[in-house]
């Protein structure tokens, strides 16, 4: 599964060098039931934005999402209809200047 350029940049900035690639790899391999009918970037971001760049915290969010992806969205404050603007605030917009 693809990971957006802006989320990739964010992960590379937030996670230590050794952990960042492992996080990206885990996100690429997310099972379909974790994504469901949701925007993949929304789910992927929900698993990392509250981790403070910590691999073990990421693993906890990943386990939570595999149990129920909705809980991961709630935990990351991406469960409501304003989630696109929340993602833009955290990740940037990638729009040309």
URHU-V243418 format. One record per run of one state. SS is the DSSP state (hx for helix, st for strand, lp for the rest). FROM is the first residue (numbers start at 0). TO is the last residue. If there is no record, write none. Layout:
SS/FROM/TO  SS/FROM/TO
This chain:
lp/0/3  hx/4/13  lp/14/15  hx/16/27  lp/28/30  hx/31/34  lp/35/38  hx/39/45  lp/46/53  hx/54/66  lp/67/67  hx/68/74  lp/75/81  hx/82/90  lp/91/96
